[in-house]
Every structure is written in structure tokens, then in C-alpha cells.
Amino acid sequence: MEGKVFAASLRRTKLRIMTPTRWIESCRNPKSLPCGRDGNGVNRRRQARLIVILAIFTKPAFVYCAQEPSAQSLYDNAVQAYDSGDVGQAIELYKQLLRVDPRSVQARTNLGVALVHEGQYDEAISQYRQALKLDPGNPTARLDLALAWYKQTEFAKAIPELEILRRKQPENKQVLYLLADCYLRLANYRAAIHLLQPAYQSNPDDLAVDYAYGTALIENGQAKQGAVVIDHVLRNGDSAEANLLLGASQFAAGDYKKAAATLHDAMEANRNLPGGWTIYGRALLGTGDNDGAQAAFRKALQADPNDFDANLHLGGMLRHDGDNGGATPYLERALRLRPDSPAAQFQVGALNAATGHLQEARRQLETIARRWPDFVEAHVQLATLYARMNRPADSQRERKIVLALNAKARRKGPQPEMEP
């Protein structure tokens, strides 16, 4: 019944209802337009002419407006742009894709890679984190996040991501090497040993593991265990890596002259050994060859601007020589690389004292003296600083502390240098 009523209603109002076909025909032939109830079709014909004119000069939008590109086409074009070297275009296309599909983990990860390529680390890290919120188990996004932190020398922030990956992908050598290097760069030698010992035992012919493991053992004071690793490497031939480990072991034992000779041979055989120029410079410094040491540290920084020890020692030598302007960038970078390093904190504090920033120097040196009360050099600097600030009582107190620490050191005999 309702259908019949509706049909009747259509018949009653058929003059007002037009199909698309009739509407197009009426535009072509205005006289075919229906007239009103009063029979006067003039107004409608004028409207038809106007419609024809508008149709001529305003083409249909769907003809001239391009369709929105699909997510797949945006993705394909972004990949092609990146592969062809147009990273800026790739970034824009990935951003367009994310407006279409904000939950695309692959797009966010790839966008992060492109942003890192352009040095936009903060935005890249934000993309990786959003990708991991969408897919917490995604190993690619997590590795890329760790690499972004690593490339910014934020090793402490890279470590948790790499540790998660290490648990999930124990066979991944890249994760193993990166995590070991982060531990070594932060002087966390025990963690490096714990990580590398099983890898060394299961595959002692992996030279990358041998070198990192042997370095961690030697730096941690485990000279005998380090010697075992060195002997194993030596059995595979008199390689540059073996000489580097041997020289590091000699340096740790305090035989700076022998260490310098061994390390010289290692660097002559392979001038690109990671960390080689730094340990060589430290050995030369131990022999009193300051010019040779500075040259070695500069070569180390050419190879790796984020080498903590090279920055620290070169900056410290320049400060000691009175070149405060030259020392500043190296010491500031060293402190940024290892904010908790007492040696880096001390050098920056001494630099501030030398450049007249007395209050800042006082704050830094007092913090060191509280945290590491046996750090003799910090007390020496404080004694001098208090005298410059007209605080004679404090200066005298620090001098007494220095005398007591020196007497204590004589009773104990030679001690290894403070961990940087």
C-alpha cells in the first residue's frame, strides 16, 4: 500500500522531478524544460540558458580535479624518491601518506630513516616511537630508534632498545656489536664482558667479538683473561688487531714505552683500527711525548669525532698548555658523551676556573669532591679557586685534604688512574 501511495505521489509531482538524463537533455535544448503551473516557461528557459553558459565555462570538477592518490601509490613514490636520492621529496610523500593512513608503521619507520639522513634526529625519533606504540614488537622500528640514539652519541638511551632486541634476536650480530660498543663507550666494561663472553666462547674466531671482549677485559683490570684472548688472536697470525690488544695490555700494565712500540706497529699495519690512535696517544703521553700524543689524538678524532678518550685527553692537554679556546670544544664534547665521568667533569670545572667563570667552577669542583672524595686534583683546584675568591679558610682546608690524600697514596703505592 505504501508503495502505491509513493508511486502516485511521484506521478503527481513528475514535473518537478528530473532524471540526470532529462536534465542533460534540457540543458542542450532549453525549450524542452517543463513550464510552471501557470504555463509560463520564460523564466525556466532563461535559467536553462544560464546553465548552458555556466556549463561551458565551468567544466565539471571531477574532470579537472585529480583524484586523491592512494596510500600504495604514495608509498611507492616515496620509496622511489628516496632510492633516487630525492630525500626531501620522500619525506613529503611519507608525510602525505601518514595523513591518509596514520597507522602505517612502515611509513613511519621509513620516514624516520629519511629524517635521520637529513639530520632531523628529534623528528625521526618521534616517528620511531609512534611506530612502536602502534607495533611494540616491530624489530625494525626499534633498531632504527637505537641507531638514531647511537648516531647522536646518546649511548645510554640506545642501550635499553638494543637490550630488548638482544633478548628477542640473540643471533643478530649487528645488535651484538652495537650494544657492546655502547657499553665500551660508556666504560661499562663489566656489562660488555657479560654480553661478549658467551659470544666469544661460541665463536672465538669472530675478530670483532675478540677485539671488543679483549678490550673490555683489559680495561676492567682482568689482564690474565685478556691475555688469553690475545693469545687466541695471535694464533691466527700476527695481525694489527692482535698487536692492538697486546699494546693495550702493555699500557694497562704501565709499560708505556713497550706499549707505544707495539701500538705503533699495529697502526702502521692498519691505520683504521677502531680506538687504535687513542690508546697509542695515551701510551705516547705516558712516555712524555706530548707532541706525538696530540697528533695521535687528532687522528683519532678525524676517524671518530665522538671518541671520548681522545676528546678528553686532547682537551686536557690544550687546557694545561693555556689554550683554553682550543680546549673548550673537546672538553664540552667529552662531558656530553659521558656526563657522569669524574675526569670530564673535572676538566670542564678546571676550564671554567681558567676562563674566569669562578662560581660555575666552584659548583662543579665541589660536586666532584663530594662524589669522589679521593680525587686529589679536584681538591688542588678547589684550594687555588678558594684563594682567588678570598675564602682563605676554605682554601686552607682543601690544602690539608690534599696533604692527607698524598700521604695515603704513598702508603698504598702506585694505583691505577681514576676511571674516566
C-alpha positions in Angstrom: 0.0 0.0 0.0 2.8 2.4 0.9 4.5 1.7 -2.4 1.3 2.6 -4.4 1.0 5.9 -2.4 4.6 6.7 -3.1 4.2 6.0 -6.9 1.1 8.1 -7.0 3.0 10.9 -5.3 5.7 10.7 -7.9 3.1 10.9 -10.7 1.6 14.0 -9.1 5.0 15.7 -8.9 6.6 14.4 -12.1 7.0 17.9 -13.4 9.4 18.7 -10.5 11.4 15.5 -10.7 14.0 15.0 -13.4 16.4 12.2 -14.1 20.0 13.0 -14.8 19.4 12.1 -18.5 16.5 14.6 -18.8 18.5 17.3 -17.0 21.3 17.0 -19.5 18.9 17.0 -22.5 17.2 20.0 -21.1 20.5 21.8 -20.9 21.1 21.1 -24.6 17.5 22.1 -25.5 16.2 24.7 -23.1 12.8 24.6 -24.8 12.3 21.1 -23.5 12.3 22.3 -20.0 8.9 21.9 -18.3 6.9 25.0 -17.6 5.5 26.1 -14.3 1.8 25.5 -13.4 1.0 28.9 -14.8 2.2 27.7 -18.2 4.8 30.4 -18.4 8.2 28.8 -19.3 10.2 32.0 -19.9 11.9 32.0 -16.5 12.9 28.4 -16.8 14.2 28.9 -20.3 16.4 31.8 -19.1 17.6 29.6 -16.3 18.5 27.0 -18.9 20.5 29.4 -21.0 22.4 30.4 -17.9 23.1 26.8 -17.1 24.4 26.2 -20.6 26.7 29.2 -20.3 28.0 28.0 -16.9 28.5 24.5 -18.2 30.7 25.9 -21.0 32.9 28.0 -18.7 32.9 25.9 -15.6 33.8 22.3 -16.5 32.8 19.5 -14.1 35.2 19.3 -11.1 35.6 15.6 -11.5 37.1 16.0 -14.9 39.8 18.5 -13.9 40.5 17.8 -10.2 42.9 14.9 -9.9 41.9 12.1 -7.7 43.5 11.8 -4.3 46.5 9.4 -4.6 46.1 6.1 -2.9 48.2 5.1 0.1 50.0 2.5 -2.0 50.9 4.9 -4.8 52.2 7.4 -2.2 54.3 4.7 -0.6 55.7 3.5 -3.9 56.6 7.1 -5.0 58.2 7.8 -1.6 60.4 4.7 -1.9 61.4 5.6 -5.5 62.2 9.2 -4.4 64.4 8.0 -1.6 66.2 5.5 -3.7 66.9 8.1 -6.4 68.4 10.5 -3.8 65.5 12.9 -3.5 65.2 12.5 0.2 63.2 15.8 0.7 60.5 14.6 -1.7 60.4 11.2 0.0 59.9 12.9 3.4 57.0 15.0 2.0 55.4 11.9 0.4 55.7 9.9 3.6 54.0 12.7 5.5 51.2 12.8 2.9 50.8 9.0 3.3 50.6 9.3 7.0 47.8 11.9 6.6 45.9 9.2 4.6 47.0 6.3 6.8 48.3 7.5 10.2 48.6 3.9 11.5 51.1 2.8 8.8 54.1 1.5 10.8 56.2 1.0 7.7 55.6 4.6 6.6 56.6 6.0 10.0 59.7 3.9 10.0 60.8 4.8 6.5 60.0 8.5 7.3 62.3 8.2 10.3 65.1 6.8 8.2 64.7 9.7 5.7 64.7 12.3 8.5 67.9 10.8 10.0 69.5 11.0 6.6 68.8 14.8 6.7 70.0 15.1 10.3 66.5 15.7 11.7 67.0 13.3 14.6 64.4 14.6 17.0 61.6 14.2 14.5 62.9 10.8 13.4 62.9 9.6 17.0 59.3 10.8 17.4 58.3 8.8 14.3 60.0 5.7 15.6 58.3 6.0 19.0 54.9 6.4 17.4 55.6 3.3 15.2 56.5 1.3 18.3 53.3 2.5 20.0 51.4 1.0 17.1 53.5 -2.1 16.9 55.7 -2.6 20.1 57.2 -5.8 18.7 58.5 -4.3 15.5 62.2 -5.0 15.4 63.0 -2.7 12.5 61.5 0.4 14.2 63.3 -0.5 17.5 66.7 -1.0 15.8 66.2 2.3 13.9 65.4 4.1 17.1 68.5 2.6 18.7 70.6 3.7 15.7 69.2 7.2 15.9 70.2 7.5 19.6 73.6 5.9 18.8 74.3 8.4 15.9 73.6 11.2 18.3 76.1 9.7 20.8 73.2 9.1 23.2 74.6 5.7 24.0 72.8 5.4 27.4 69.5 5.8 25.5 70.4 3.4 22.8 71.3 0.6 25.3 67.7 -0.2 26.5 66.4 -0.6 22.9 69.4 -2.8 22.0 69.0 -4.9 25.1 65.3 -5.6 24.2 66.4 -6.6 20.7 69.2 -8.7 22.0 66.7 -10.7 24.1 64.4 -11.2 21.1 67.1 -11.7 18.5 70.1 -13.3 20.1 71.5 -14.3 16.7 71.6 -10.7 15.4 75.3 -9.8 15.1 74.6 -6.1 14.4 72.7 -5.7 17.7 75.5 -7.6 19.5 78.2 -5.3 18.1 76.3 -2.1 18.7 75.4 -3.0 22.2 79.0 -4.0 23.0 80.3 -0.7 21.6 77.8 1.3 23.7 79.0 -0.4 26.8 82.6 0.2 25.9 82.0 3.8 25.1 80.4 4.4 28.5 83.2 2.4 30.2 80.7 -0.2 31.4 83.3 -2.9 31.0 81.5 -5.5 33.2 78.4 -5.3 31.1 80.5 -5.7 28.0 82.2 -8.7 29.4 78.9 -10.3 30.4 77.5 -9.7 26.9 80.5 -10.9 25.0 81.8 -13.8 26.9 79.1 -16.3 25.6 79.6 -15.0 22.1 83.4 -15.4 22.4 83.0 -19.0 23.7 80.6 -20.0 21.0 82.6 -18.4 18.2 86.2 -17.4 19.2 87.1 -16.7 15.5 84.9 -13.7 15.3 87.6 -11.0 15.4 85.1 -8.2 16.1 84.0 -10.1 19.3 87.6 -11.0 20.2 88.7 -7.4 20.0 85.8 -5.9 22.0 85.9 -8.7 24.6 89.7 -8.5 25.0 89.4 -4.7 25.3 86.7 -5.0 28.0 88.8 -7.5 30.0 92.0 -5.4 29.8 90.2 -2.1 30.7 88.4 -3.9 33.6 91.8 -4.9 35.0 91.5 -8.6 34.1 94.9 -8.7 32.4 95.2 -12.5 32.6 91.9 -13.2 31.0 92.7 -10.6 28.4 96.0 -12.3 27.6 94.1 -15.5 26.8 92.0 -13.6 24.2 95.2 -12.0 22.8 96.9 -15.4 22.5 94.0 -16.8 20.6 94.1 -13.9 18.2 97.8 -14.2 17.8 97.4 -17.9 16.8 95.5 -16.7 13.8 98.5 -14.6 12.7 100.4 -11.5 13.7 97.6 -9.2 12.8 97.1 -5.5 13.5 94.2 -6.4 15.8 96.4 -8.7 17.8 99.0 -6.0 18.2 96.4 -3.5 19.3 95.2 -5.8 22.0 98.7 -6.6 23.1 99.6 -2.9 23.2 96.5 -2.2 25.2 97.5 -4.9 27.7 101.0 -3.4 28.0 99.6 0.0 28.5 97.3 -1.3 31.3 100.3 -2.8 33.0 102.1 0.6 33.0 104.8 -0.4 30.4 104.1 2.7 28.3 107.3 2.5 26.2 106.7 -1.1 25.1 103.0 -0.3 24.6 103.8 2.6 22.3 106.1 0.5 20.2 103.6 -2.3 19.9 100.8 0.1 19.1 102.9 1.9 16.5 103.3 -1.4 14.7 99.5 -2.0 14.9 98.6 1.4 13.4 101.2 1.1 10.7 99.6 -2.2 9.7 96.1 -0.8 9.8 95.6 2.9 10.3 91.8 2.5 10.6 91.7 0.3 13.7 88.8 1.5 15.9 90.3 3.1 19.0 93.8 2.5 17.9 95.0 6.1 17.7 93.5 6.9 21.1 95.3 4.2 23.0 98.5 5.0 21.0 98.2 8.6 22.1 97.7 7.7 25.7 100.8 5.5 25.5 102.9 8.3 24.0 101.6 10.6 26.7 102.8 8.1 29.3 106.3 8.3 27.7 106.3 12.1 27.8 105.9 12.5 24.1 103.2 15.2 24.3 103.5 16.4 20.7 103.2 12.8 19.4 100.3 12.2 21.7 98.4 15.3 20.5 99.0 14.2 16.9 97.6 10.7 17.7 94.5 12.2 19.4 93.8 14.4 16.5 94.0 11.4 14.1 91.6 9.6 16.4 89.1 12.4 16.2 89.4 12.6 12.5 88.3 8.9 12.4 85.7 9.3 15.1 84.7 12.8 16.4 82.8 11.1 19.3 85.8 9.3 20.7 85.5 10.1 24.4 89.1 9.5 25.5 90.6 11.4 22.5 88.4 14.4 23.3 89.2 14.3 27.0 92.9 13.9 26.7 93.4 16.4 23.8 91.2 19.0 25.5 93.0 18.4 28.8 96.4 18.9 27.2 95.3 22.1 25.5 93.9 23.4 28.7 97.1 22.6 30.5 99.1 24.5 27.9 96.8 27.5 28.3 94.9 27.1 25.0 91.5 27.4 26.7 89.7 28.3 23.5 91.1 25.3 21.7 90.3 23.0 24.7 86.7 24.1 25.1 85.0 22.1 22.2 86.9 18.9 23.0 86.1 19.1 26.8 82.5 20.0 26.3 82.0 17.1 23.9 83.7 14.7 26.3 81.3 15.8 29.1 78.4 15.4 26.8 79.5 11.9 25.8 79.9 10.9 29.4 78.1 13.3 31.7 78.9 11.1 34.8 82.6 11.0 34.1 84.6 12.5 37.0 87.5 13.2 34.7 85.4 15.1 32.2 83.6 17.0 35.0 87.0 17.9 36.5 88.4 19.1 33.2 85.4 21.3 32.5 85.5 22.7 36.0 89.2 23.5 35.7 88.5 25.1 32.3 85.8 27.3 33.9 88.2 28.3 36.6 90.9 29.2 34.0 88.4 31.3 31.9 87.2 33.3 34.9 83.8 31.5 35.5 84.6 31.1 39.1 81.2 30.4 40.6 80.4 27.7 38.0 83.9 26.2 38.5 83.3 26.2 42.3 80.0 24.4 41.9 81.4 21.7 39.6 84.6 21.1 41.6 82.7 20.9 44.9 80.3 18.3 43.4 83.3 16.2 42.3 84.9 16.5 45.7 81.7 15.3 47.4 81.1 12.4 45.0 84.7 11.3 44.7 86.5 12.5 47.9 89.8 10.9 46.9 90.1 12.8 43.7 93.2 14.8 44.6 93.3 17.1 41.6 89.8 18.4 42.4 90.9 19.4 45.9 94.0 21.1 44.4 91.9 23.1 42.1 89.5 24.0 44.9 92.3 25.2 47.1 93.5 27.6 44.4 90.0 28.6 43.5 89.0 29.5 47.1 92.2 31.6 47.4 91.1 33.5 44.3 87.7 34.1 45.7 89.1 35.4 49.0 88.0 32.4 51.1 91.2 31.6 52.9 89.7 29.2 55.5 88.2 27.0 52.7 91.5 27.2 50.8 93.5 26.0 53.8 91.0 23.2 54.4 91.5 21.9 50.9 95.3 22.1 51.2 95.1 19.9 54.3 92.9 17.4 52.4 95.5 17.3 49.6 98.3 16.6 52.0 96.3 13.8 53.7 95.4 12.2 50.3 99.0 12.3 49.1 100.2 10.6 52.3 97.6 8.0 51.9 98.6 7.4 48.3 102.3 6.9 49.3 101.3 4.3 51.8 99.2 2.4 49.2 101.8 2.6 46.5 101.1 3.1 42.7 97.3 3.0 41.9 95.6 2.8 38.5 94.4 6.1 37.2 90.8 7.2 38.0 88.3 5.8 35.6 87.4 8.5 33.1 
